[in-house]
Amino acid sequence: MPHPIIAIQAQKLPHENFYRMPVKYTTAIFANGGMPIILPLLASPEYFDRIWPLVDGIVLSGCHSDLDPLLYGEAPHPKLGPITEERDRFDWLLLQRAHQERVPLLAICRGFQSLNVFRGGKLMQDIASELPTQVEHEVDDPRRLHAHAVRLAPASLLNPLPREAILPVNSEHHQALREPGNGLRPIAWAEDGLIEAVQGEEASHYVLGMQWHPERTHDLDELSRDIFENFMQAVRAHMQRGKQY
């Protein structure tokens, strides 16, 4: 079987005229047998029609920007961060294709939030303003490999054991899931009750999203390594079944 091609969309802030991509995303994919390709934020059906036959799996990356709250029916909060409309439109097209054709999907941080809103869920626009908590969710320090613990549901994509597990994760976000989207099952929580991960409820479509960044520690801890290994296994199984065109 050829190496799976994993699409990951570029990051961009509204005031920038260039794309960016943290190296760890691509190295985590490559280390687990995938061939990463970085997609520019060209929200064009013609572009998708041309590029889509190459794609075997999708990683929805994070970004230092927020989703437009109008997408989930709310007015902007005073603490709302920068909005990148190109990213919102591109994520929507990417998620539509993934949903229609059951392409395996791993959604990270802002990508996790995009997945949730695409499925009809809502976000907490600023944790510090809306939820009194002692848990450190916004830790902008690359030396801090772990920020807080998460509780993992048993018999889930993050925890195959028949009992709950508690493991440390990194954390760099000021928004969070308020209401999970349709067909998304919460499977991890921070100590303050915030949802930290979800999985898709449809057995035929591998969907996993988390608020933390497993790509940063894929070579350092077992949970992060398992996330990418299991995702790549799902991609290979999807390739064996054949893409649905």
DRENPA-3360 file (N, C-alpha, C; in nm, 2 decimals, always signed):
BEGIN
1 = MPHPIIAI = +0.09/-0.12/+0.00/+0.00/+0.00/+0.00/+0.09/+0.12/+0.00 ~ +0.06/+0.22/-0.08/+0.14/+0.35/-0.08/+0.12/+0.42/+0.05 ~ +0.22/+0.51/+0.08/+0.21/+0.59/+0.19/+0.09/+0.68/+0.18 ~ +0.00/+0.69/+0.29/-0.11/+0.78/+0.28/-0.07/+0.92/+0.27 ~ -0.15/+1.00/+0.19/-0.13/+1.14/+0.18/-0.23/+1.21/+0.27 ~ -0.17/+1.29/+0.37/-0.25/+1.36/+0.47/-0.25/+1.51/+0.44 ~ -0.36/+1.56/+0.42/-0.38/+1.70/+0.39/-0.39/+1.78/+0.53 ~ -0.32/+1.89/+0.53/-0.33/+1.98/+0.65/-0.34/+2.12/+0.60;
9 = QAQKLPHE = -0.44/+2.19/+0.64/-0.45/+2.33/+0.59/-0.35/+2.43/+0.66 ~ -0.31/+2.52/+0.58/-0.22/+2.62/+0.63/-0.29/+2.71/+0.73 ~ -0.20/+2.78/+0.81/-0.25/+2.88/+0.90/-0.22/+3.02/+0.85 ~ -0.31/+3.11/+0.90/-0.29/+3.25/+0.85/-0.37/+3.34/+0.95 ~ -0.31/+3.45/+0.98/-0.37/+3.56/+1.06/-0.42/+3.67/+0.97 ~ -0.53/+3.74/+1.01/-0.59/+3.83/+0.91/-0.50/+3.94/+0.86 ~ -0.40/+3.99/+0.94/-0.32/+4.10/+0.90/-0.20/+4.05/+0.82 ~ -0.18/+3.92/+0.80/-0.07/+3.86/+0.73/-0.10/+3.84/+0.58;
17 = NFYRMPVK = +0.01/+3.85/+0.50/-0.01/+3.81/+0.36/+0.08/+3.69/+0.33 ~ +0.09/+3.60/+0.43/+0.17/+3.48/+0.40/+0.11/+3.37/+0.49 ~ +0.13/+3.24/+0.45/+0.08/+3.13/+0.52/+0.19/+3.08/+0.62 ~ +0.15/+3.01/+0.72/+0.25/+2.95/+0.82/+0.21/+2.81/+0.85 ~ +0.30/+2.73/+0.90/+0.27/+2.59/+0.95/+0.38/+2.55/+1.04 ~ +0.35/+2.53/+1.17/+0.44/+2.47/+1.27/+0.50/+2.34/+1.22 ~ +0.63/+2.32/+1.24/+0.69/+2.20/+1.18/+0.64/+2.07/+1.24 ~ +0.60/+2.08/+1.37/+0.56/+1.95/+1.44/+0.45/+1.88/+1.38;
25 = YTTAIFAN = +0.35/+1.96/+1.31/+0.24/+1.89/+1.25/+0.29/+1.79/+1.14 ~ +0.38/+1.84/+1.05/+0.43/+1.76/+0.94/+0.52/+1.65/+0.99 ~ +0.60/+1.68/+1.09/+0.69/+1.57/+1.14/+0.62/+1.46/+1.21 ~ +0.51/+1.49/+1.28/+0.43/+1.39/+1.34/+0.36/+1.30/+1.24 ~ +0.31/+1.36/+1.14/+0.24/+1.28/+1.03/+0.35/+1.19/+0.96 ~ +0.46/+1.25/+0.93/+0.56/+1.18/+0.85/+0.62/+1.06/+0.94 ~ +0.64/+1.09/+1.07/+0.70/+0.99/+1.16/+0.61/+0.86/+1.17 ~ +0.48/+0.88/+1.14/+0.38/+0.77/+1.15/+0.34/+0.72/+1.01;
33 = GGMPIILP = +0.43/+0.74/+0.91/+0.41/+0.68/+0.78/+0.32/+0.76/+0.68 ~ +0.28/+0.88/+0.72/+0.20/+0.96/+0.63/+0.29/+1.06/+0.55 ~ +0.24/+1.10/+0.43/+0.30/+1.20/+0.35/+0.22/+1.33/+0.36 ~ +0.27/+1.43/+0.44/+0.19/+1.55/+0.46/+0.19/+1.64/+0.34 ~ +0.08/+1.70/+0.31/+0.07/+1.81/+0.21/+0.00/+1.93/+0.27 ~ +0.06/+2.05/+0.26/+0.00/+2.17/+0.32/-0.09/+2.24/+0.21 ~ -0.21/+2.26/+0.25/-0.31/+2.32/+0.15/-0.32/+2.47/+0.18 ~ -0.31/+2.55/+0.07/-0.34/+2.69/+0.09/-0.48/+2.71/+0.11;
41 = LLASPEYF = -0.52/+2.82/+0.17/-0.66/+2.85/+0.20/-0.74/+2.90/+0.08 ~ -0.75/+2.82/-0.02/-0.82/+2.85/-0.14/-0.96/+2.79/-0.13 ~ -1.06/+2.86/-0.08/-1.19/+2.81/-0.07/-1.27/+2.81/-0.20 ~ -1.22/+2.73/-0.29/-1.27/+2.72/-0.42/-1.31/+2.58/-0.46 ~ -1.44/+2.55/-0.50/-1.47/+2.42/-0.54/-1.38/+2.36/-0.64 ~ -1.34/+2.45/-0.74/-1.25/+2.40/-0.84/-1.12/+2.35/-0.79 ~ -1.07/+2.42/-0.69/-0.94/+2.38/-0.63/-0.96/+2.24/-0.56 ~ -1.07/+2.23/-0.48/-1.10/+2.11/-0.41/-1.12/+1.99/-0.51;
49 = DRIWPLVD = -1.19/+2.01/-0.61/-1.21/+1.91/-0.71/-1.08/+1.85/-0.77 ~ -0.99/+1.94/-0.78/-0.86/+1.90/-0.84/-0.77/+1.83/-0.74 ~ -0.77/+1.88/-0.62/-0.67/+1.83/-0.52/-0.73/+1.71/-0.44 ~ -0.86/+1.70/-0.43/-0.93/+1.60/-0.35/-0.89/+1.45/-0.38 ~ -0.87/+1.41/-0.50/-0.84/+1.27/-0.53/-0.71/+1.23/-0.47 ~ -0.62/+1.32/-0.43/-0.49/+1.29/-0.37/-0.51/+1.26/-0.22 ~ -0.61/+1.31/-0.16/-0.62/+1.31/-0.01/-0.67/+1.18/+0.05 ~ -0.60/+1.12/+0.14/-0.64/+1.00/+0.21/-0.68/+1.03/+0.35;
57 = GIVLSGCH = -0.64/+1.13/+0.41/-0.68/+1.17/+0.55/-0.66/+1.32/+0.57 ~ -0.72/+1.37/+0.68/-0.71/+1.52/+0.70/-0.67/+1.54/+0.85 ~ -0.58/+1.63/+0.86/-0.55/+1.69/+1.00/-0.59/+1.84/+0.99 ~ -0.69/+1.87/+1.08/-0.73/+2.01/+1.09/-0.64/+2.08/+1.19 ~ -0.56/+2.17/+1.15/-0.46/+2.23/+1.24/-0.52/+2.34/+1.33 ~ -0.44/+2.38/+1.43/-0.48/+2.49/+1.51/-0.44/+2.62/+1.45 ~ -0.46/+2.73/+1.52/-0.42/+2.86/+1.47/-0.45/+2.97/+1.57 ~ -0.37/+3.08/+1.57/-0.39/+3.18/+1.67/-0.50/+3.28/+1.62;
65 = SDLDPLLY = -0.61/+3.22/+1.58/-0.73/+3.31/+1.54/-0.85/+3.23/+1.59 ~ -0.96/+3.31/+1.60/-1.09/+3.25/+1.65/-1.19/+3.24/+1.53 ~ -1.28/+3.15/+1.55/-1.39/+3.14/+1.45/-1.48/+3.26/+1.47 ~ -1.54/+3.30/+1.36/-1.64/+3.40/+1.36/-1.76/+3.35/+1.44 ~ -1.80/+3.41/+1.55/-1.91/+3.36/+1.64/-2.04/+3.37/+1.56 ~ -2.06/+3.44/+1.46/-2.18/+3.44/+1.38/-2.21/+3.30/+1.33 ~ -2.10/+3.22/+1.31/-2.12/+3.09/+1.26/-2.20/+3.00/+1.35 ~ -2.20/+3.03/+1.48/-2.28/+2.96/+1.58/-2.38/+3.05/+1.65;
73 = GEAPHPKL = -2.42/+3.15/+1.58/-2.53/+3.23/+1.62/-2.51/+3.32/+1.74 ~ -2.39/+3.37/+1.76/-2.36/+3.46/+1.88/-2.30/+3.59/+1.83 ~ -2.32/+3.69/+1.91/-2.25/+3.82/+1.89/-2.10/+3.81/+1.94 ~ -2.01/+3.88/+1.88/-1.87/+3.88/+1.93/-1.86/+3.92/+2.07 ~ -1.78/+3.85/+2.15/-1.74/+3.88/+2.28/-1.63/+3.98/+2.28 ~ -1.62/+4.07/+2.38/-1.52/+4.17/+2.39/-1.38/+4.11/+2.39 ~ -1.36/+3.98/+2.43/-1.23/+3.92/+2.44/-1.21/+3.83/+2.31 ~ -1.29/+3.84/+2.21/-1.28/+3.76/+2.09/-1.14/+3.79/+2.03;
81 = GPITEERD = -1.07/+3.69/+1.98/-0.94/+3.72/+1.91/-0.96/+3.75/+1.77 ~ -0.85/+3.76/+1.69/-0.87/+3.79/+1.55/-0.94/+3.68/+1.47 ~ -1.01/+3.72/+1.37/-1.09/+3.63/+1.29/-1.03/+3.62/+1.15 ~ -1.01/+3.50/+1.10/-0.96/+3.48/+0.96/-1.06/+3.42/+0.88 ~ -1.13/+3.50/+0.80/-1.25/+3.46/+0.72/-1.20/+3.35/+0.62 ~ -1.08/+3.36/+0.56/-1.04/+3.26/+0.46/-1.03/+3.12/+0.53 ~ -0.98/+3.12/+0.65/-0.97/+3.00/+0.72/-1.10/+2.94/+0.75 ~ -1.20/+3.02/+0.80/-1.33/+2.97/+0.82/-1.40/+2.91/+0.70;
89 = RFDWLLLQ = -1.39/+2.98/+0.59/-1.45/+2.92/+0.46/-1.38/+2.80/+0.42 ~ -1.25/+2.79/+0.43/-1.17/+2.68/+0.38/-1.20/+2.56/+0.47 ~ -1.21/+2.58/+0.60/-1.24/+2.47/+0.70/-1.38/+2.41/+0.66 ~ -1.47/+2.49/+0.63/-1.61/+2.45/+0.60/-1.60/+2.35/+0.48 ~ -1.54/+2.39/+0.37/-1.53/+2.31/+0.25/-1.46/+2.18/+0.28 ~ -1.35/+2.19/+0.36/-1.27/+2.07/+0.40/-1.36/+1.97/+0.48 ~ -1.43/+2.02/+0.58/-1.52/+1.94/+0.66/-1.64/+1.88/+0.58 ~ -1.69/+1.96/+0.49/-1.80/+1.91/+0.41/-1.75/+1.79/+0.33;
97 = RAHQERVP = -1.64/+1.80/+0.26/-1.59/+1.69/+0.18/-1.55/+1.57/+0.27 ~ -1.49/+1.59/+0.39/-1.46/+1.48/+0.48/-1.58/+1.41/+0.52 ~ -1.69/+1.49/+0.55/-1.81/+1.43/+0.60/-1.88/+1.35/+0.49 ~ -1.89/+1.40/+0.37/-1.96/+1.34/+0.26/-1.89/+1.21/+0.22 ~ -1.76/+1.20/+0.23/-1.69/+1.09/+0.18/-1.62/+1.01/+0.29 ~ -1.65/+1.03/+0.41/-1.60/+0.96/+0.53/-1.45/+0.95/+0.53 ~ -1.39/+1.06/+0.50/-1.24/+1.06/+0.51/-1.20/+1.08/+0.66 ~ -1.10/+1.00/+0.70/-1.06/+1.01/+0.84/-1.01/+1.15/+0.88;
105 = LLAICRGF = -1.05/+1.19/+1.00/-1.02/+1.33/+1.03/-0.97/+1.34/+1.18 ~ -0.86/+1.41/+1.19/-0.80/+1.44/+1.32/-0.80/+1.59/+1.34 ~ -0.87/+1.65/+1.43/-0.89/+1.79/+1.45/-0.82/+1.84/+1.58 ~ -0.74/+1.94/+1.57/-0.65/+1.98/+1.68/-0.68/+2.13/+1.71 ~ -0.70/+2.16/+1.83/-0.72/+2.29/+1.89/-0.82/+2.38/+1.81 ~ -0.78/+2.48/+1.73/-0.88/+2.55/+1.66/-0.95/+2.46/+1.56 ~ -0.88/+2.36/+1.50/-0.95/+2.27/+1.41/-1.06/+2.19/+1.49 ~ -1.03/+2.16/+1.61/-1.13/+2.09/+1.70/-1.25/+2.18/+1.71;
113 = QSLNVFRG = -1.23/+2.31/+1.73/-1.34/+2.40/+1.75/-1.42/+2.42/+1.61 ~ -1.35/+2.42/+1.50/-1.41/+2.43/+1.37/-1.50/+2.31/+1.35 ~ -1.45/+2.19/+1.38/-1.53/+2.07/+1.37/-1.66/+2.08/+1.45 ~ -1.65/+2.13/+1.57/-1.76/+2.13/+1.66/-1.87/+2.23/+1.60 ~ -1.82/+2.35/+1.56/-1.92/+2.44/+1.51/-1.98/+2.40/+1.37 ~ -1.90/+2.33/+1.29/-1.95/+2.27/+1.17/-2.06/+2.17/+1.19 ~ -2.05/+2.10/+1.30/-2.15/+2.00/+1.34/-2.27/+2.06/+1.42 ~ -2.28/+2.20/+1.43/-2.39/+2.26/+1.50/-2.36/+2.29/+1.64;
121 = GKLMQDIA = -2.24/+2.27/+1.69/-2.21/+2.30/+1.83/-2.18/+2.45/+1.86 ~ -2.16/+2.48/+1.98/-2.12/+2.62/+2.02/-1.99/+2.63/+2.10 ~ -1.94/+2.75/+2.10/-1.81/+2.77/+2.17/-1.83/+2.87/+2.29 ~ -1.74/+2.85/+2.39/-1.72/+2.95/+2.49/-1.62/+3.05/+2.43 ~ -1.65/+3.18/+2.42/-1.56/+3.27/+2.34/-1.44/+3.31/+2.42 ~ -1.45/+3.31/+2.55/-1.33/+3.34/+2.63/-1.34/+3.28/+2.77 ~ -1.26/+3.18/+2.79/-1.27/+3.10/+2.92/-1.26/+3.19/+3.04 ~ -1.15/+3.27/+3.04/-1.13/+3.35/+3.16/-1.24/+3.44/+3.20;
129 = SELPTQVE = -1.32/+3.49/+3.10/-1.43/+3.58/+3.13/-1.56/+3.50/+3.16 ~ -1.57/+3.38/+3.12/-1.70/+3.31/+3.13/-1.70/+3.19/+3.23 ~ -1.58/+3.15/+3.27/-1.57/+3.03/+3.36/-1.46/+3.05/+3.46 ~ -1.50/+3.08/+3.59/-1.40/+3.09/+3.69/-1.33/+2.95/+3.71 ~ -1.20/+2.94/+3.69/-1.13/+2.82/+3.69/-0.99/+2.84/+3.73 ~ -0.93/+2.74/+3.80/-0.79/+2.74/+3.84/-0.71/+2.66/+3.74 ~ -0.77/+2.60/+3.64/-0.70/+2.52/+3.54/-0.63/+2.61/+3.44 ~ -0.51/+2.59/+3.41/-0.43/+2.67/+3.32/-0.46/+2.62/+3.18;
137 = HEVDDPRR = -0.54/+2.69/+3.10/-0.58/+2.65/+2.97/-0.50/+2.72/+2.86 ~ -0.45/+2.84/+2.89/-0.38/+2.93/+2.80/-0.23/+2.94/+2.84 ~ -0.15/+2.84/+2.81/-0.01/+2.84/+2.85/+0.07/+2.86/+2.73 ~ +0.12/+2.98/+2.71/+0.21/+3.01/+2.59/+0.35/+3.00/+2.63 ~ +0.40/+2.88/+2.66/+0.54/+2.86/+2.70/+0.58/+2.72/+2.64 ~ +0.67/+2.72/+2.53/+0.71/+2.60/+2.47/+0.78/+2.50/+2.57 ~ +0.84/+2.56/+2.68/+0.91/+2.47/+2.77/+0.81/+2.39/+2.86 ~ +0.68/+2.43/+2.87/+0.59/+2.36/+2.94/+0.52/+2.25/+2.86;
145 = LHAHAVRL = +0.57/+2.13/+2.87/+0.52/+2.02/+2.79/+0.38/+1.98/+2.83 ~ +0.35/+2.00/+2.96/+0.21/+1.96/+3.01/+0.16/+2.08/+3.10 ~ +0.03/+2.11/+3.08/-0.03/+2.22/+3.15/-0.13/+2.17/+3.26 ~ -0.21/+2.07/+3.23/-0.31/+2.02/+3.32/-0.34/+1.88/+3.28 ~ -0.42/+1.81/+3.37/-0.46/+1.67/+3.34/-0.60/+1.67/+3.27 ~ -0.62/+1.56/+3.20/-0.75/+1.54/+3.14/-0.80/+1.40/+3.18 ~ -0.93/+1.39/+3.19/-0.99/+1.26/+3.23/-1.05/+1.20/+3.10 ~ -1.00/+1.08/+3.07/-1.03/+1.01/+2.94/-1.14/+0.91/+2.97;
153 = APASLLNP = -1.25/+0.91/+2.88/-1.36/+0.82/+2.90/-1.30/+0.68/+2.86 ~ -1.36/+0.57/+2.93/-1.32/+0.44/+2.89/-1.37/+0.39/+2.76 ~ -1.30/+0.30/+2.70/-1.35/+0.24/+2.57/-1.37/+0.34/+2.47 ~ -1.28/+0.44/+2.45/-1.29/+0.54/+2.35/-1.17/+0.55/+2.27 ~ -1.17/+0.64/+2.17/-1.05/+0.64/+2.08/-0.93/+0.69/+2.15 ~ -0.94/+0.75/+2.26/-0.82/+0.80/+2.34/-0.78/+0.70/+2.45 ~ -0.87/+0.61/+2.48/-0.85/+0.52/+2.60/-0.92/+0.39/+2.58 ~ -0.84/+0.28/+2.53/-0.91/+0.15/+2.51/-0.94/+0.08/+2.64;
161 = LPREAILP = -0.90/+0.12/+2.75/-0.92/+0.05/+2.88/-1.07/+0.06/+2.92 ~ -1.11/-0.04/+3.00/-1.25/-0.04/+3.04/-1.28/+0.05/+3.16 ~ -1.18/+0.13/+3.19/-1.20/+0.23/+3.30/-1.14/+0.36/+3.26 ~ -1.18/+0.47/+3.33/-1.12/+0.60/+3.30/-0.97/+0.61/+3.33 ~ -0.91/+0.70/+3.25/-0.77/+0.72/+3.27/-0.75/+0.87/+3.29 ~ -0.65/+0.91/+3.36/-0.61/+1.05/+3.38/-0.47/+1.07/+3.33 ~ -0.45/+1.16/+3.24/-0.32/+1.19/+3.18/-0.30/+1.34/+3.16 ~ -0.17/+1.38/+3.16/-0.14/+1.52/+3.14/-0.13/+1.56/+3.00;
169 = VNSEHHQA = -0.17/+1.68/+2.96/-0.16/+1.73/+2.83/-0.11/+1.88/+2.83 ~ -0.07/+1.92/+2.71/-0.04/+2.07/+2.70/-0.17/+2.15/+2.67 ~ -0.16/+2.28/+2.67/-0.28/+2.36/+2.66/-0.24/+2.50/+2.62 ~ -0.31/+2.55/+2.51/-0.28/+2.68/+2.46/-0.41/+2.74/+2.39 ~ -0.51/+2.76/+2.47/-0.64/+2.81/+2.41/-0.71/+2.90/+2.50 ~ -0.78/+3.00/+2.45/-0.87/+3.08/+2.54/-1.01/+3.06/+2.51 ~ -1.05/+2.97/+2.41/-1.18/+2.94/+2.39/-1.20/+2.79/+2.41 ~ -1.33/+2.74/+2.42/-1.35/+2.60/+2.45/-1.49/+2.56/+2.40;
177 = LREPGNGL = -1.52/+2.43/+2.40/-1.65/+2.39/+2.36/-1.75/+2.41/+2.47 ~ -1.86/+2.48/+2.43/-1.97/+2.50/+2.53/-2.08/+2.39/+2.51 ~ -2.11/+2.36/+2.38/-2.21/+2.25/+2.35/-2.15/+2.17/+2.24 ~ -2.14/+2.04/+2.26/-2.09/+1.95/+2.15/-2.18/+1.95/+2.03 ~ -2.12/+1.94/+1.91/-2.20/+1.93/+1.79/-2.27/+1.80/+1.77 ~ -2.35/+1.79/+1.66/-2.43/+1.67/+1.63/-2.33/+1.56/+1.60 ~ -2.36/+1.44/+1.66/-2.28/+1.32/+1.63/-2.14/+1.32/+1.69 ~ -2.12/+1.41/+1.78/-1.99/+1.42/+1.85/-2.00/+1.38/+1.99;
185 = RPIAWAED = -1.93/+1.28/+2.04/-1.94/+1.23/+2.17/-1.82/+1.28/+2.25 ~ -1.84/+1.36/+2.36/-1.73/+1.40/+2.45/-1.66/+1.28/+2.51 ~ -1.53/+1.28/+2.50/-1.45/+1.16/+2.56/-1.33/+1.21/+2.65 ~ -1.32/+1.34/+2.67/-1.21/+1.38/+2.76/-1.26/+1.52/+2.82 ~ -1.22/+1.54/+2.95/-1.26/+1.66/+3.02/-1.14/+1.71/+3.11 ~ -1.13/+1.84/+3.12/-1.04/+1.90/+3.21/-1.10/+1.89/+3.35 ~ -1.02/+1.92/+3.45/-1.06/+1.91/+3.59/-1.18/+2.01/+3.62 ~ -1.19/+2.12/+3.54/-1.30/+2.21/+3.56/-1.42/+2.18/+3.48;
193 = GLIEAVQG = -1.42/+2.06/+3.42/-1.54/+2.02/+3.34/-1.54/+2.05/+3.20 ~ -1.45/+2.13/+3.15/-1.45/+2.17/+3.01/-1.42/+2.05/+2.92 ~ -1.49/+2.04/+2.81/-1.47/+1.93/+2.72/-1.34/+1.94/+2.65 ~ -1.25/+1.84/+2.65/-1.12/+1.85/+2.59/-1.10/+1.76/+2.47 ~ -1.20/+1.67/+2.44/-1.19/+1.59/+2.32/-1.32/+1.53/+2.29 ~ -1.35/+1.50/+2.16/-1.47/+1.43/+2.12/-1.43/+1.33/+2.01 ~ -1.52/+1.24/+1.99/-1.50/+1.14/+1.88/-1.64/+1.13/+1.81 ~ -1.63/+1.10/+1.68/-1.75/+1.08/+1.60/-1.83/+0.96/+1.64;
201 = EEASHYVL = -1.96/+0.97/+1.64/-2.04/+0.85/+1.68/-2.07/+0.76/+1.57 ~ -2.03/+0.79/+1.45/-2.06/+0.71/+1.33/-1.94/+0.61/+1.31 ~ -1.97/+0.48/+1.32/-1.86/+0.38/+1.32/-1.79/+0.38/+1.19 ~ -1.86/+0.42/+1.08/-1.79/+0.41/+0.95/-1.71/+0.54/+0.92 ~ -1.70/+0.63/+1.01/-1.62/+0.75/+0.98/-1.54/+0.79/+1.10 ~ -1.40/+0.77/+1.09/-1.31/+0.80/+1.20/-1.30/+0.96/+1.21 ~ -1.35/+1.01/+1.33/-1.34/+1.15/+1.36/-1.29/+1.16/+1.50 ~ -1.18/+1.23/+1.52/-1.13/+1.25/+1.66/-1.08/+1.40/+1.67;
209 = GMQWHPER = -1.12/+1.47/+1.77/-1.08/+1.60/+1.79/-1.04/+1.63/+1.93 ~ -0.94/+1.71/+1.95/-0.89/+1.74/+2.09/-0.85/+1.88/+2.10 ~ -0.86/+1.94/+2.22/-0.83/+2.08/+2.24/-0.67/+2.10/+2.25 ~ -0.60/+2.00/+2.29/-0.46/+2.02/+2.31/-0.38/+1.98/+2.18 ~ -0.25/+1.98/+2.19/-0.16/+1.97/+2.07/-0.08/+1.84/+2.08 ~ -0.13/+1.73/+2.03/-0.05/+1.60/+2.04/+0.07/+1.60/+1.95 ~ +0.06/+1.68/+1.84/+0.18/+1.69/+1.75/+0.30/+1.74/+1.82 ~ +0.29/+1.82/+1.92/+0.40/+1.88/+1.99/+0.48/+1.78/+2.07;
217 = THDLDELS = +0.41/+1.67/+2.12/+0.47/+1.57/+2.20/+0.45/+1.43/+2.15 ~ +0.44/+1.42/+2.01/+0.42/+1.29/+1.95/+0.54/+1.19/+1.98 ~ +0.65/+1.25/+2.00/+0.77/+1.17/+2.02/+0.81/+1.16/+2.17 ~ +0.73/+1.21/+2.26/+0.76/+1.22/+2.40/+0.67/+1.14/+2.49 ~ +0.54/+1.13/+2.46/+0.45/+1.06/+2.55/+0.36/+0.96/+2.47 ~ +0.31/+0.86/+2.54/+0.24/+0.75/+2.48/+0.11/+0.80/+2.43 ~ +0.03/+0.89/+2.50/-0.10/+0.93/+2.45/-0.08/+1.00/+2.31 ~ +0.01/+1.09/+2.30/+0.03/+1.16/+2.17/+0.07/+1.07/+2.06;
225 = RDIFENFM = +0.16/+0.98/+2.09/+0.20/+0.88/+1.99/+0.09/+0.79/+1.95 ~ +0.01/+0.75/+2.04/-0.11/+0.66/+2.00/-0.21/+0.74/+1.92 ~ -0.23/+0.87/+1.94/-0.32/+0.95/+1.87/-0.29/+0.94/+1.72 ~ -0.16/+0.96/+1.69/-0.12/+0.97/+1.55/-0.11/+0.82/+1.49 ~ -0.07/+0.73/+1.57/-0.07/+0.59/+1.52/-0.21/+0.54/+1.48 ~ -0.30/+0.57/+1.57/-0.44/+0.52/+1.55/-0.50/+0.59/+1.43 ~ -0.48/+0.72/+1.42/-0.53/+0.80/+1.31/-0.48/+0.74/+1.18 ~ -0.35/+0.71/+1.17/-0.29/+0.65/+1.05/-0.35/+0.51/+1.02;
233 = QAVRAHMQ = -0.37/+0.43/+1.12/-0.44/+0.30/+1.10/-0.58/+0.32/+1.04 ~ -0.65/+0.42/+1.09/-0.78/+0.45/+1.03/-0.77/+0.49/+0.88 ~ -0.67/+0.57/+0.85/-0.65/+0.62/+0.71/-0.62/+0.50/+0.62 ~ -0.53/+0.41/+0.67/-0.50/+0.29/+0.58/-0.62/+0.20/+0.56 ~ -0.70/+0.19/+0.67/-0.83/+0.11/+0.65/-0.92/+0.18/+0.56 ~ -0.93/+0.31/+0.56/-1.01/+0.38/+0.46/-0.96/+0.36/+0.32 ~ -0.83/+0.36/+0.30/-0.77/+0.34/+0.17/-0.80/+0.20/+0.12 ~ -0.80/+0.10/+0.21/-0.83/-0.04/+0.17/-0.98/-0.06/+0.13;
241 = RGKQY = -1.06/+0.02/+0.19/-1.21/+0.01/+0.16/-1.23/+0.08/+0.03 ~ -1.15/+0.17/-0.01/-1.17/+0.25/-0.13/-1.24/+0.37/-0.10 ~ -1.20/+0.48/-0.16/-1.27/+0.61/-0.15/-1.40/+0.61/-0.21 ~ -1.50/+0.68/-0.16/-1.63/+0.68/-0.21/-1.65/+0.80/-0.30 ~ -1.64/+0.79/-0.42/-1.66/+0.89/-0.52/-1.78/+0.86/-0.61;
% end
